[in-house]
Amino acid sequence: MARTRSDTGGGATAPGGRSRALPRNDPRQYDDLADQWWQPDGAFAMLHWLAEARAGLVPPAARPGAVLVDLGCGAGLLAPRVAGRGYRHVGVDLVGSALAQAAAHGVRPVNGDAGAVPLADGCADLVAAGEVLEHVPDWRRVVAEAARLLRPGGTLVLDTLNDTALSRLLAVRVAEMFRGVPRGIHDPRLFVDSGELVRECARHGIALRVRGIRPAVWGTARWLLRRAAARPGAPAAAVPDPIGTDGTGGVGGSASTATSAPAGRSAPRIVPTWSAAVLYQGWGTKNG
């Protein structure tokens, strides 16, 4: 994919084949990359791996009609991974092109800001905030909204990037050196300190636990080698995710319980690690 880069951020090939430079963290990048969402080896490949790991924190619904509110749902990558667990899946996002794809995967789309969600207090049994806190100007507002949306006893699950020098190095400078990784998709000034996040959740009655996660080393190495061996410029095949939806992987279980790669390929798994200095998950229950 042809891209440009400026001092302010990065760019992507826009519809029609033209290229444009955009500031870091500009939501218009997701429109430019709209055809990449459901390509497991495309620009958003790691979001597939993270969605699989996030689904491992989602327990089966505890009551009929339970609602899962997916903040920053993108194109609905979480949906096939939690299908069959008993939730009505509501996705909130600002990007219309992504919401249209989420709707096609069974998500009820809501066009809205994760910091001002147009849904009722206490409507959610579970709120997922995957890879969204590091993209918003005020992550504390998003935490407050998640707490407002949750019923007493409801569950919050999330993953995000830590506000550390190591995270800025690996998630931005190093990651953007690899072919196919969108440049400028992250603004490191928005990364979220894990300790501050735990304290902010506690202010809203959510006892959040966090743990570091990372892609499995050998699986990632094999994946990178396969990507490097692919014919340059060849479009990736749009392959639906063959996700198992048996509901395995409750809260506190393994970071990933299945693969989301096309048949015959192995996608890297997201696994727990001893340090939360770069990427971390969080989960907790709202006080009842």
Phi and psi in degrees as GROMACS dihedral restraints (atoms count N, CA, C in turn):
[ dihedral_restraints ]
;  ai    aj    ak    al  type     phi  dphi    fc
    3     4     5     6     1   -72.5    20    10
    4     5     6     7     1   136.6    20    10
    6     7     8     9     1  -139.6    20    10
    7     8     9    10     1   158.7    20    10
    9    10    11    12     1  -121.1    20    10
   10    11    12    13     1   165.0    20    10
   12    13    14    15     1  -142.8    20    10
   13    14    15    16     1   139.2    20    10
   15    16    17    18     1  -124.0    20    10
   16    17    18    19     1   177.4    20    10
   18    19    20    21     1   -66.2    20    10
   19    20    21    22     1   -23.6    20    10
   21    22    23    24     1   -88.8    20    10
   22    23    24    25     1   -12.6    20    10
   24    25    26    27     1   167.1    20    10
   25    26    27    28     1  -127.6    20    10
   27    28    29    30     1  -143.4    20    10
   28    29    30    31     1  -165.5    20    10
   30    31    32    33     1  -158.6    20    10
   31    32    33    34     1   172.9    20    10
   33    34    35    36     1  -146.7    20    10
   34    35    36    37     1   163.2    20    10
   36    37    38    39     1   -69.0    20    10
   37    38    39    40     1   122.5    20    10
   39    40    41    42     1   -87.0    20    10
   40    41    42    43     1   165.1    20    10
   42    43    44    45     1   -54.0    20    10
   43    44    45    46     1   138.3    20    10
   45    46    47    48     1    92.9    20    10
   46    47    48    49     1    -2.1    20    10
   48    49    50    51     1    90.1    20    10
   49    50    51    52     1    -5.9    20    10
   51    52    53    54     1   -79.0    20    10
   52    53    54    55     1   162.1    20    10
   54    55    56    57     1  -119.0    20    10
   55    56    57    58     1   141.9    20    10
   57    58    59    60     1  -140.3    20    10
   58    59    60    61     1   147.8    20    10
   60    61    62    63     1   -93.9    20    10
   61    62    63    64     1   136.4    20    10
   63    64    65    66     1  -130.7    20    10
   64    65    66    67     1   155.6    20    10
   66    67    68    69     1   -62.6    20    10
   67    68    69    70     1   157.8    20    10
   69    70    71    72     1   -58.0    20    10
   70    71    72    73     1   143.0    20    10
   72    73    74    75     1    66.1    20    10
   73    74    75    76     1    20.9    20    10
   75    76    77    78     1   -76.0    20    10
   76    77    78    79     1   124.0    20    10
   78    79    80    81     1   -60.0    20    10
   79    80    81    82     1   -20.6    20    10
   81    82    83    84     1   -64.3    20    10
   82    83    84    85     1   -19.0    20    10
   84    85    86    87     1   -60.6    20    10
   85    86    87    88     1   -32.8    20    10
   87    88    89    90     1   -71.9    20    10
   88    89    90    91     1   -28.8    20    10
   90    91    92    93     1   -68.7    20    10
   91    92    93    94     1   -42.1    20    10
   93    94    95    96     1   -64.3    20    10
   94    95    96    97     1   -28.8    20    10
   96    97    98    99     1  -106.1    20    10
   97    98    99   100     1    21.0    20    10
   99   100   101   102     1   -57.9    20    10
  100   101   102   103     1   -32.3    20    10
  102   103   104   105     1   -78.3    20    10
  103   104   105   106     1    -0.4    20    10
  105   106   107   108     1   -94.8    20    10
  106   107   108   109     1   -16.7    20    10
  108   109   110   111     1   -54.1    20    10
  109   110   111   112     1   -48.2    20    10
  111   112   113   114     1  -101.8    20    10
  112   113   114   115     1    21.9    20    10
  114   115   116   117     1   -98.6    20    10
  115   116   117   118     1   104.5    20    10
  117   118   119   120     1   -58.8    20    10
  118   119   120   121     1   -22.8    20    10
  120   121   122   123     1  -106.9    20    10
  121   122   123   124     1    18.1    20    10
  123   124   125   126     1   -88.9    20    10
  124   125   126   127     1  -160.3    20    10
  126   127   128   129     1   -62.2    20    10
  127   128   129   130     1   -27.4    20    10
  129   130   131   132     1  -105.2    20    10
  130   131   132   133     1    27.5    20    10
  132   133   134   135     1   -54.3    20    10
  133   134   135   136     1   -45.2    20    10
  135   136   137   138     1   -66.7    20    10
  136   137   138   139     1   -25.7    20    10
  138   139   140   141     1   -66.4    20    10
  139   140   141   142     1   -29.7    20    10
  141   142   143   144     1   -64.0    20    10
  142   143   144   145     1   -45.6    20    10
  144   145   146   147     1   -63.6    20    10
  145   146   147   148     1   -41.7    20    10
  147   148   149   150     1   -69.4    20    10
  148   149   150   151     1   -36.2    20    10
  150   151   152   153     1   -63.3    20    10
  151   152   153   154     1   -38.3    20    10
  153   154   155   156     1   -62.9    20    10
  154   155   156   157     1   -42.9    20    10
  156   157   158   159     1   -67.4    20    10
  157   158   159   160     1   -39.2    20    10
  159   160   161   162     1   -63.6    20    10
  160   161   162   163     1   -39.3    20    10
  162   163   164   165     1   -61.2    20    10
  163   164   165   166     1   -27.1    20    10
  165   166   167   168     1   -66.0    20    10
  166   167   168   169     1   -13.7    20    10
  168   169   170   171     1   -98.7    20    10
  169   170   171   172     1    -1.3    20    10
  171   172   173   174     1   -95.9    20    10
  172   173   174   175     1   111.9    20    10
  174   175   176   177     1   -78.4    20    10
  175   176   177   178     1   162.6    20    10
  177   178   179   180     1   -58.8    20    10
  178   179   180   181     1   148.8    20    10
  180   181   182   183     1   -59.2    20    10
  181   182   183   184     1   140.7    20    10
  183   184   185   186     1   -91.6    20    10
  184   185   186   187     1    -6.7    20    10
  186   187   188   189     1  -152.6    20    10
  187   188   189   190     1   156.1    20    10
  189   190   191   192     1   -62.8    20    10
  190   191   192   193     1   142.7    20    10
  192   193   194   195     1    76.2    20    10
  193   194   195   196     1    13.7    20    10
  195   196   197   198     1   -60.6    20    10
  196   197   198   199     1   146.9    20    10
  198   199   200   201     1  -117.5    20    10
  199   200   201   202     1   131.7    20    10
  201   202   203   204     1  -108.5    20    10
  202   203   204   205     1   118.6    20    10
  204   205   206   207     1  -100.8    20    10
  205   206   207   208     1   120.8    20    10
  207   208   209   210     1  -106.4    20    10
  208   209   210   211     1    98.9    20    10
  210   211   212   213     1   -79.1    20    10
  211   212   213   214     1   131.1    20    10
  213   214   215   216     1    63.5    20    10
  214   215   216   217     1    49.1    20    10
  216   217   218   219     1   -70.7    20    10
  217   218   219   220     1   -16.0    20    10
  219   220   221   222     1    57.7    20    10
  220   221   222   223     1  -136.4    20    10
  222   223   224   225     1   -86.9    20    10
  223   224   225   226     1    12.3    20    10
  225   226   227   228     1    86.4    20    10
  226   227   228   229     1    32.5    20    10
  228   229   230   231     1   -62.0    20    10
  229   230   231   232     1   -24.7    20    10
  231   232   233   234     1   -74.3    20    10
  232   233   234   235     1   -25.3    20    10
  234   235   236   237     1   -56.2    20    10
  235   236   237   238     1   -53.2    20    10
  237   238   239   240     1   -67.5    20    10
  238   239   240   241     1   -18.8    20    10
  240   241   242   243     1   -83.7    20    10
  241   242   243   244     1   -16.6    20    10
  243   244   245   246     1  -117.5    20    10
  244   245   246   247     1     3.3    20    10
  246   247   248   249     1   -59.5    20    10
  247   248   249   250     1   140.7    20    10
  249   250   251   252     1    88.0    20    10
  250   251   252   253     1    -0.3    20    10
  252   253   254   255     1   -95.5    20    10
  253   254   255   256     1     3.2    20    10
  255   256   257   258     1    95.7    20    10
  256   257   258   259     1    12.5    20    10
  258   259   260   261     1  -102.9    20    10
  259   260   261   262     1   149.1    20    10
  261   262   263   264     1   -86.3    20    10
  262   263   264   265     1   120.2    20    10
  264   265   266   267     1   -95.5    20    10
  265   266   267   268     1   114.6    20    10
  267   268   269   270     1  -110.7    20    10
  268   269   270   271     1   125.0    20    10
  270   271   272   273     1  -111.1    20    10
  271   272   273   274     1   132.5    20    10
  273   274   275   276     1  -114.5    20    10
  274   275   276   277     1   126.9    20    10
  276   277   278   279     1  -159.1    20    10
  277   278   279   280     1   156.9    20    10
  279   280   281   282     1   -88.4    20    10
  280   281   282   283     1   -17.9    20    10
  282   283   284   285     1   -95.7    20    10
  283   284   285   286     1   111.5    20    10
  285   286   287   288     1   -63.4    20    10
  286   287   288   289     1   -38.3    20    10
  288   289   290   291     1   -64.8    20    10
  289   290   291   292     1   -34.6    20    10
  291   292   293   294     1   -72.0    20    10
  292   293   294   295     1   -41.8    20    10
  294   295   296   297     1   -61.7    20    10
  295   296   297   298     1   -36.0    20    10
  297   298   299   300     1   -61.4    20    10
  298   299   300   301     1   -38.6    20    10
  300   301   302   303     1   -72.2    20    10
  301   302   303   304     1   -37.0    20    10
  303   304   305   306     1   -60.8    20    10
  304   305   306   307     1   -42.1    20    10
  306   307   308   309     1   -61.3    20    10
  307   308   309   310     1   -36.5    20    10
  309   310   311   312     1   -67.5    20    10
  310   311   312   313     1   -16.2    20    10
  312   313   314   315     1  -107.1    20    10
  313   314   315   316     1    22.5    20    10
  315   316   317   318     1    91.1    20    10
  316   317   318   319     1     7.4    20    10
  318   319   320   321     1   -91.0    20    10
  319   320   321   322     1   135.7    20    10
  321   322   323   324     1   -78.8    20    10
  322   323   324   325     1   112.1    20    10
  324   325   326   327     1   -83.7    20    10
  325   326   327   328     1   139.6    20    10
  327   328   329   330     1  -130.3    20    10
  328   329   330   331     1   115.5    20    10
  330   331   332   333     1   -80.2    20    10
  331   332   333   334     1   111.9    20    10
  333   334   335   336     1  -172.3    20    10
  334   335   336   337     1   167.6    20    10
  336   337   338   339     1   -85.7    20    10
  337   338   339   340     1   132.8    20    10
  339   340   341   342     1   -64.1    20    10
  340   341   342   343     1   -16.8    20    10
  342   343   344   345     1   -93.8    20    10
  343   344   345   346     1    -2.5    20    10
  345   346   347   348     1  -152.8    20    10
  346   347   348   349     1    72.9    20    10
  348   349   350   351     1   -80.2    20    10
  349   350   351   352     1   128.5    20    10
  351   352   353   354     1   -82.0    20    10
  352   353   354   355     1    56.6    20    10
  354   355   356   357     1  -132.8    20    10
  355   356   357   358     1   159.3    20    10
  357   358   359   360     1   -75.3    20    10
  358   359   360   361     1   153.6    20    10
  360   361   362   363     1   -56.7    20    10
  361   362   363   364     1   139.5    20    10
  363   364   365   366     1    65.3    20    10
  364   365   366   367     1    22.7    20    10
  366   367   368   369     1   -83.2    20    10
  367   368   369   370     1   -14.4    20    10
  369   370   371   372     1  -110.2    20    10
  370   371   372   373     1   135.9    20    10
  372   373   374   375     1   -84.7    20    10
  373   374   375   376     1   -27.5    20    10
  375   376   377   378     1  -145.7    20    10
  376   377   378   379     1   135.0    20    10
  378   379   380   381     1  -115.6    20    10
  379   380   381   382     1   127.1    20    10
  381   382   383   384     1  -107.7    20    10
  382   383   384   385     1   132.6    20    10
  384   385   386   387     1  -130.8    20    10
  385   386   387   388     1    77.1    20    10
  387   388   389   390     1   -93.8    20    10
  388   389   390   391     1   122.5    20    10
  390   391   392   393     1    50.4    20    10
  391   392   393   394     1    45.2    20    10
  393   394   395   396     1  -123.9    20    10
  394   395   396   397     1   -33.2    20    10
  396   397   398   399     1   -61.0    20    10
  397   398   399   400     1   -32.3    20    10
  399   400   401   402     1   -81.9    20    10
  400   401   402   403     1     5.7    20    10
  402   403   404   405     1  -114.7    20    10
  403   404   405   406     1    -1.8    20    10
  405   406   407   408     1  -107.5    20    10
  406   407   408   409     1   150.8    20    10
  408   409   410   411     1   -69.3    20    10
  409   410   411   412     1   -23.8    20    10
  411   412   413   414     1  -141.4    20    10
  412   413   414   415     1    90.7    20    10
  414   415   416   417     1   -66.4    20    10
  415   416   417   418     1   -24.7    20    10
  417   418   419   420     1   -64.3    20    10
  418   419   420   421     1   -35.2    20    10
  420   421   422   423     1   -63.5    20    10
  421   422   423   424     1   -38.4    20    10
  423   424   425   426     1   -67.0    20    10
  424   425   426   427     1   -40.8    20    10
  426   427   428   429     1   -61.2    20    10
  427   428   429   430     1   -43.6    20    10
  429   430   431   432     1   -61.4    20    10
  430   431   432   433     1   -40.3    20    10
  432   433   434   435     1   -66.5    20    10
  433   434   435   436     1   -41.5    20    10
  435   436   437   438     1   -59.0    20    10
  436   437   438   439     1   -43.6    20    10
  438   439   440   441     1   -66.2    20    10
  439   440   441   442     1   -38.0    20    10
  441   442   443   444     1   -64.7    20    10
  442   443   444   445     1   -41.2    20    10
  444   445   446   447     1   -70.2    20    10
  445   446   447   448     1   -29.1    20    10
  447   448   449   450     1   -73.9    20    10
  448   449   450   451     1   138.2    20    10
  450   451   452   453     1   -70.4    20    10
  451   452   453   454     1   155.3    20    10
  453   454   455   456     1   -55.2    20    10
  454   455   456   457     1   131.8    20    10
  456   457   458   459     1    85.8    20    10
  457   458   459   460     1    -2.5    20    10
  459   460   461   462     1   -73.4    20    10
  460   461   462   463     1   164.4    20    10
  462   463   464   465     1  -114.4    20    10
  463   464   465   466     1   137.5    20    10
  465   466   467   468     1  -108.8    20    10
  466   467   468   469     1   129.4    20    10
  468   469   470   471     1  -126.7    20    10
  469   470   471   472     1   143.1    20    10
  471   472   473   474     1  -156.4    20    10
  472   473   474   475     1   164.5    20    10
  474   475   476   477     1  -149.0    20    10
  475   476   477   478     1   147.9    20    10
  477   478   479   480     1  -163.2    20    10
  478   479   480   481     1   179.9    20    10
  480   481   482   483     1  -103.4    20    10
  481   482   483   484     1   135.8    20    10
  483   484   485   486     1   -77.1    20    10
  484   485   486   487     1   152.0    20    10
  486   487   488   489     1   -88.8    20    10
  487   488   489   490     1    75.1    20    10
  489   490   491   492     1  -133.6    20    10
  490   491   492   493     1   160.8    20    10
  492   493   494   495     1   -62.6    20    10
  493   494   495   496     1   -37.6    20    10
  495   496   497   498     1   -65.2    20    10
  496   497   498   499     1   -40.9    20    10
  498   499   500   501     1   -63.7    20    10
  499   500   501   502     1   -43.0    20    10
  501   502   503   504     1   -63.7    20    10
  502   503   504   505     1   -37.0    20    10
  504   505   506   507     1   -67.0    20    10
  505   506   507   508     1   -52.6    20    10
  507   508   509   510     1   -76.9    20    10
  508   509   510   511     1   -42.8    20    10
  510   511   512   513     1   -80.1    20    10
  511   512   513   514     1   -17.3    20    10
  513   514   515   516     1  -117.3    20    10
  514   515   516   517     1   -67.3    20    10
  516   517   518   519     1   -64.2    20    10
  517   518   519   520     1   -49.1    20    10
  519   520   521   522     1   -73.9    20    10
  520   521   522   523     1   -48.3    20    10
  522   523   524   525     1   -57.5    20    10
  523   524   525   526     1   -39.3    20    10
  525   526   527   528     1   -75.8    20    10
  526   527   528   529     1    -3.0    20    10
  528   529   530   531     1   -78.5    20    10
  529   530   531   532     1   -19.4    20    10
  531   532   533   534     1   -84.2    20    10
  532   533   534   535     1   139.8    20    10
  534   535   536   537     1   -61.8    20    10
  535   536   537   538     1   134.0    20    10
  537   538   539   540     1    93.4    20    10
  538   539   540   541     1   -12.5    20    10
  540   541   542   543     1   -84.4    20    10
  541   542   543   544     1   124.8    20    10
  543   544   545   546     1   -61.0    20    10
  544   545   546   547     1   131.8    20    10
  546   547   548   549     1   -89.6    20    10
  547   548   549   550     1   135.3    20    10
  549   550   551   552     1    83.6    20    10
  550   551   552   553     1     8.7    20    10
  552   553   554   555     1   -71.3    20    10
  553   554   555   556     1   -24.7    20    10
  555   556   557   558     1  -115.4    20    10
  556   557   558   559     1   144.2    20    10
  558   559   560   561     1  -110.3    20    10
  559   560   561   562     1   108.8    20    10
  561   562   563   564     1   -62.4    20    10
  562   563   564   565     1   -16.2    20    10
  564   565   566   567     1   -68.5    20    10
  565   566   567   568     1   -14.7    20    10
  567   568   569   570     1   -99.5    20    10
  568   569   570   571     1     0.7    20    10
  570   571   572   573     1   -62.0    20    10
  571   572   573   574     1   154.5    20    10
  573   574   575   576     1  -113.9    20    10
  574   575   576   577     1   116.8    20    10
  576   577   578   579     1   -64.1    20    10
  577   578   579   580     1   127.0    20    10
  579   580   581   582     1   -64.5    20    10
  580   581   582   583     1   -38.7    20    10
  582   583   584   585     1   -65.0    20    10
  583   584   585   586     1   -41.9    20    10
  585   586   587   588     1   -64.7    20    10
  586   587   588   589     1   -37.1    20    10
  588   589   590   591     1   -65.2    20    10
  589   590   591   592     1   -43.6    20    10
  591   592   593   594     1   -59.5    20    10
  592   593   594   595     1   -44.1    20    10
  594   595   596   597     1   -66.8    20    10
  595   596   597   598     1   -39.0    20    10
  597   598   599   600     1   -67.2    20    10
  598   599   600   601     1   -40.4    20    10
  600   601   602   603     1   -61.8    20    10
  601   602   603   604     1   -41.1    20    10
  603   604   605   606     1   -61.2    20    10
  604   605   606   607     1   -35.5    20    10
  606   607   608   609     1   -60.7    20    10
  607   608   609   610     1   -27.7    20    10
  609   610   611   612     1  -103.9    20    10
  610   611   612   613     1    16.9    20    10
  612   613   614   615     1    81.6    20    10
  613   614   615   616     1    18.9    20    10
  615   616   617   618     1  -115.1    20    10
  616   617   618   619     1   117.8    20    10
  618   619   620   621     1   -85.9    20    10
  619   620   621   622     1    95.9    20    10
  621   622   623   624     1   -90.1    20    10
  622   623   624   625     1   132.2    20    10
  624   625   626   627     1  -105.6    20    10
  625   626   627   628     1   143.7    20    10
  627   628   629   630     1  -127.7    20    10
  628   629   630   631     1   154.3    20    10
  630   631   632   633     1  -149.9    20    10
  631   632   633   634     1   148.0    20    10
  633   634   635   636     1   -73.3    20    10
  634   635   636   637     1   147.2    20    10
  636   637   638   639     1  -137.3    20    10
  637   638   639   640     1   161.1    20    10
  639   640   641   642     1  -160.3    20    10
  640   641   642   643     1   158.9    20    10
  642   643   644   645     1   -67.9    20    10
  643   644   645   646     1   141.2    20    10
  645   646   647   648     1   -60.8    20    10
  646   647   648   649     1   135.4    20    10
  648   649   650   651     1   -62.3    20    10
  649   650   651   652     1   -53.4    20    10
  651   652   653   654     1   -71.1    20    10
  652   653   654   655     1   -37.6    20    10
  654   655   656   657     1   -62.9    20    10
  655   656   657   658     1   -38.5    20    10
  657   658   659   660     1   -68.8    20    10
  658   659   660   661     1   -40.1    20    10
  660   661   662   663     1   -61.8    20    10
  661   662   663   664     1   -43.4    20    10
  663   664   665   666     1   -63.2    20    10
  664   665   666   667     1   -40.4    20    10
  666   667   668   669     1   -64.1    20    10
  667   668   669   670     1   -42.9    20    10
  669   670   671   672     1   -64.4    20    10
  670   671   672   673     1   -39.7    20    10
  672   673   674   675     1   -64.2    20    10
  673   674   675   676     1   -40.0    20    10
  675   676   677   678     1   -64.6    20    10
  676   677   678   679     1   -41.2    20    10
  678   679   680   681     1   -63.0    20    10
  679   680   681   682     1   -43.0    20    10
  681   682   683   684     1   -64.9    20    10
  682   683   684   685     1   -30.7    20    10
  684   685   686   687     1   -82.2    20    10
  685   686   687   688     1   -12.5    20    10
  687   688   689   690     1   -67.0    20    10
  688   689   690   691     1   150.4    20    10
  690   691   692   693     1   -63.4    20    10
  691   692   693   694     1   121.1    20    10
  693   694   695   696     1   -57.0    20    10
  694   695   696   697     1   135.0    20    10
  696   697   698   699     1    85.7    20    10
  697   698   699   700     1    -9.7    20    10
  699   700   701   702     1   -76.1    20    10
  700   701   702   703     1   131.0    20    10
  702   703   704   705     1   -68.8    20    10
  703   704   705   706     1   140.6    20    10
  705   706   707   708     1   -72.0    20    10
  706   707   708   709     1   144.6    20    10
  708   709   710   711     1   -71.4    20    10
  709   710   711   712     1   135.3    20    10
  711   712   713   714     1   -80.2    20    10
  712   713   714   715     1   104.3    20    10
  714   715   716   717     1  -116.4    20    10
  715   716   717   718     1   124.9    20    10
  717   718   719   720     1   -60.3    20    10
  718   719   720   721     1   149.4    20    10
  720   721   722   723     1   -75.0    20    10
  721   722   723   724     1   117.4    20    10
  723   724   725   726     1   -85.3    20    10
  724   725   726   727     1    72.7    20    10
  726   727   728   729     1   -89.7    20    10
  727   728   729   730     1   135.2    20    10
  729   730   731   732     1   -73.1    20    10
  730   731   732   733     1   134.7    20    10
  732   733   734   735     1  -122.9    20    10
  733   734   735   736     1    46.8    20    10
  735   736   737   738     1   -87.6    20    10
  736   737   738   739     1     0.5    20    10
  738   739   740   741     1    82.1    20    10
  739   740   741   742     1    11.9    20    10
  741   742   743   744     1   -73.9    20    10
  742   743   744   745     1   156.7    20    10
  744   745   746   747     1    93.8    20    10
  745   746   747   748     1    69.9    20    10
  747   748   749   750     1   -78.3    20    10
  748   749   750   751     1  -178.3    20    10
  750   751   752   753     1   -58.7    20    10
  751   752   753   754     1   132.3    20    10
  753   754   755   756     1    84.0    20    10
  754   755   756   757     1     1.3    20    10
  756   757   758   759     1   -79.9    20    10
  757   758   759   760     1  -162.5    20    10
  759   760   761   762     1   -66.1    20    10
  760   761   762   763     1   152.3    20    10
  762   763   764   765     1   -65.2    20    10
  763   764   765   766     1   -28.2    20    10
  765   766   767   768     1  -146.9    20    10
  766   767   768   769     1   136.7    20    10
  768   769   770   771     1  -119.2    20    10
  769   770   771   772     1    -1.2    20    10
  771   772   773   774     1  -156.0    20    10
  772   773   774   775     1   171.9    20    10
  774   775   776   777     1  -105.0    20    10
  775   776   777   778     1   147.2    20    10
  777   778   779   780     1  -115.0    20    10
  778   779   780   781     1    16.8    20    10
  780   781   782   783     1   -83.5    20    10
  781   782   783   784     1   161.7    20    10
  783   784   785   786     1   -60.3    20    10
  784   785   786   787     1   157.2    20    10
  786   787   788   789     1   -55.0    20    10
  787   788   789   790     1   135.8    20    10
  789   790   791   792     1    89.7    20    10
  790   791   792   793     1    -5.4    20    10
  792   793   794   795     1  -121.9    20    10
  793   794   795   796     1   156.2    20    10
  795   796   797   798     1  -116.4    20    10
  796   797   798   799     1   120.5    20    10
  798   799   800   801     1   -84.7    20    10
  799   800   801   802     1   147.1    20    10
  801   802   803   804     1   -60.3    20    10
  802   803   804   805     1   143.4    20    10
  804   805   806   807     1   -92.7    20    10
  805   806   807   808     1   149.1    20    10
  807   808   809   810     1   -92.5    20    10
  808   809   810   811     1   125.6    20    10
  810   811   812   813     1  -125.0    20    10
  811   812   813   814     1   154.7    20    10
  813   814   815   816     1   -65.3    20    10
  814   815   816   817     1   150.5    20    10
  816   817   818   819     1  -140.7    20    10
  817   818   819   820     1   164.0    20    10
  819   820   821   822     1   -71.8    20    10
  820   821   822   823     1   -21.5    20    10
  822   823   824   825     1  -115.8    20    10
  823   824   825   826     1   136.9    20    10
  825   826   827   828     1  -100.2    20    10
  826   827   828   829     1    21.1    20    10
  828   829   830   831     1   -70.0    20    10
  829   830   831   832     1   -19.3    20    10
  831   832   833   834     1  -115.4    20    10
  832   833   834   835     1   -70.9    20    10
  834   835   836   837     1  -119.5    20    10
  835   836   837   838     1   137.4    20    10
  837   838   839   840     1  -148.0    20    10
  838   839   840   841     1   154.4    20    10
  840   841   842   843     1  -103.7    20    10
  841   842   843   844     1   155.5    20    10
  843   844   845   846     1  -140.1    20    10
  844   845   846   847     1   147.9    20    10
  846   847   848   849     1  -152.2    20    10
  847   848   849   850     1   146.4    20    10
  849   850   851   852     1  -170.9    20    10
  850   851   852   853     1   166.7    20    10
  852   853   854   855     1  -113.8    20    10
  853   854   855   856     1   138.5    20    10
  855   856   857   858     1   -76.5    20    10
  856   857   858   859     1   134.0    20    10
  858   859   860   861     1   -56.5    20    10
  859   860   861   862     1   137.6    20    10
